[in-house]
C-alpha cells in the first residue's frame, strides 16, 4: 500500500509541476479536469450519475469558475442557487431537494476552490506562491500520515474519521509551516517569511477541516473512498478535498498580505 501511495504521489506531483511551468492555459486545463473528476465523485455520494442533469449543471459552474476572467460575484451565485432549487421541480421530484442541495454544495465548494487555484497562478510570482501553497497541503498530508502512524495516540474525531490522530494533525501543521517557509525564503524572498508562515498555517488548518468535512460526507453516504482513480490514495476528491477547500481563504491571505 505504501509503495502504491509513493508512486502515485510522485507521478501526481510531476504532472502538477509540469502544468505550472507550462503556463496559465495548461494549469487551467489541469485544474478543470481534476475539479470535474472530483465533482463526478462528489455527485456519486448523492447517488447521481455523471451524466445526470444536476451533474452537468455542476460541470458548467466549474467551467465558468475556472475559465472566466470575471470574479465569481453575487449575481452568479444567485443564478446557480436558483437553477439547483428548480431542478427538483423541473424533474418532477425524481431528484430530491436534499440531493440537489448536496450537489449544489459540491459545485460551489469545488468551483470556488478551482477558481482560487487559477487566480493564485495569476498573481505576481504566482507560480512560486502556488507552489508554496501546494507544499503546505502536501506537507500536511504526508506528515500527518507518517506521524500519526508512528506516534499514534488520541483520535482526532473518531466518529467522522477513525484513522486520524491528534499527533498526526499537529505533525501535519508543523510540517506545513516549516517546509513551505524554507522554500519561500529561498525561492521568493527572505523578507516574506511571515507570509509563508501564515499561508502554511492557514492551508494546514483549513485544509484539515475540509478533509474532515469530506470524510463526514463519505460516512453519510456509506463509502470509505470517493473513488478508485488513484492507487493507494482513493479518488480524486480524496486527494483534492483539502486543496480545494482551503484555496479561497489562502488566496485572500495572499492578496491581503502583499
N, C-alpha and C positions, 0 to 999 in steps of 0.2 A: 504493500500500500504506500509506504513512504517513498519507494523508488518511483512509483507512478506519479505521486504528487510533485516530486522534484523535477521529473522530465516534463510534465505538463506545465508547471510553473516556469521553467526555463524557456520553453517554446513560447509561452504566452508573453513573457517579458520581452523576448526578442521581437515578436510581432509588434508590440506596443511601441518599443523604442524606435523601430524602423519606421512606423507610421508617423511618429513625432518628427523624425528627421526629414521625412519626405515632404512635409509641408501641410498647410491648412486643409486642403481638399482631401488628401489621404486620411488625415486624422478625423475629419468629419465623417467620412465613409465608414471608417472602422468603428467609431463611436455609434453611428446609426445602426450598423449591423449588430453590434453587441447589445444595444438597447432594445432593438426589435426582438432579438432572440430572448433576452431577459423578459420582455413583455409577453411573449408566447408562453413562457414558463409560468409567469405570474397569472396570466389568464387561465391556464390549466388548473391552477389552485382553486379557481372559481368554477371549474368544470366547463370551461368554454374552449372550444377548439380554435386552432389558429386562424381558420377561415370564417369564424363567426362574425356577425355584424359588429358586436362590441369590440372584438379583437382588431378588426380592420380600422375602426374609428380610433382605437388606441395607437395603431401604427401611424395614422395620419397626424395625430397630436405629436408624436415623437419626431416625425419627419419635419413638421413645421418648426418644432423647437430646435432641432439640430441645424437645419439648413437656412432658416430665415435669419436675415440680418437685423430684424426688428426685435426689440425686447419682448419677453412674454408679459404682456400687460393685463390689466383687469378685464378689458373687453374680451380678450381671447379666452381667459379663464371662465367668464360668464357664458360664452358661446359653448365651450366644451362641457360645462356643467349642464346646460340646457339640453344638449344633444344626448348625453348619457341618461338624464332623467326622462327623456322622451322615448328612449329605446324600449323599455318595458311596455309602454302604451302602444307604440307602433307595431311591436311584435305580439301584441295581444296576450301579454303575460307569459309567453313562452320562455321569457327571461325574467327572473325576479328582480325587484328593486334592489335587494341585497346583493345579487350578483353584479348588477350594473354599478352600484356604488363601490364594490370591491375592485372591479376592473378600472373604474374611474380613478380610484386612489392610486392604482398601479401606473396608469397612464401619466398622471401628474407627477408622481414621485420619480418615475424613470425618465419622463420627458424633461422635467426641470433639472434633474441630475445630469442628463446628457447635454442639455443646453449649457450648463455651467462648465462642463468639461471642454466644450468648444470655445466658450468665452475665455477661459483661462489661457488657452493656446494663443488667443489674440492679444493678450496683454504684452506690454514691453517685457522682453526676456521671458515671454510666455512659455516657451518650450522648457526652459530651466525651472520656472516656477511650477509648471505642471509636473515635471519630474520630481520636484521636492514633495508635492502633494502625493503623487503615486508612491513614492518611497515611504511616506508616512503611513499610508494604508497597508502597503505590503509589509512593512516592518512590524506593524501591529499584528497582522495575521500570523506572520511567521514566528515572532517572539511569543505570542500568546499560545500558539500550538506547542512549541518546544518547552517553554517554561511551565505551562500547565501540565504537560506530560511528566516533566522531570520533578517538579515540586509538589504538584497535586494540592491537596488541602481543601478548604471550604469551597463549595459550589457557589457560583455567582447567582444564577437564577434557575435552579433545577427544574422548576415547573415548566419553564419555557425551553431551556437548552441545557439538558442534564450533563453534558460533557464540558461545559465552560466553567473555569475556576476563577476565584478572585486573584490568585497568584498569576494566572495566565493573563488576565485583564491588566493587571498592574505592570507585568513584564512587557506586554504589548505597548502600553502607554510610555514607559521609559524608553523603549527602542524607537518609538515614533518621534520622540523629542530629540534624542541624541543623534541618530543616523542622518535624518534629513538636515539637521542643523550643521553637521560637519560638511555634508555635501554642498549646502547652500553657501557656507562661508568660503569654501574653496572655489565653487563654480560661479557664484553670482557676485557676492560682496561680503567681506568680513565685517562690515559695519551693520549688516542687516540681521544679525544673529537673533535679536529679539523677535523679529517677524517669523523666522524659521521655527523658533520655539513655539510661538503662538499657533502657527499653522499646523505643526506636528501635534500639539496638544489637542487642538480642536478636531483635526482629522481623526485622531485616535478615539477620543471620547464620543463624538457624534457618530463616527463610523461604527463603533461597537454597539451603540444604541440602534442604529439601522440594522445591524446584523441580528440583534435580538428581536426586532420587530418582524423581520422576515422569518425568523425561527418560530415566532408566535403564529404567523400566517400559516406556515407549513404544518405546525402542530394542529391548528384548527382544521386543516384540510386532510390531516391524517397521513402525511408523507414525511420522509426523512430528508430527501434531497429534492430540489426543484426540478432536476433533470439529470441526465447521464452523459451530457456532451463532453465534459472534461474529465478524463480518467483520474481517479484519486481525489477529485475536488467536487464532484456532483455536477450541477448545471451551471449555466451562465449566470443566472440570478444569484446562485450561491457565491460566486466569485466577485460579483459586481455590486452586491447589495450595499456594502459599506461605502464603496467608492461613489455610488450614485447618491446615496442618502446625505453624505457629508459635503458633497461638492458645492451646493448653493451657499452654505454657510462659509465654507473655506474661500470661495470666490469673493464673497462680501468682505471677508477679513483681508484678503489680498489687496483689494481695491481701496479699502479704508485705511490700511496701514502704510500705504505707499508714501 
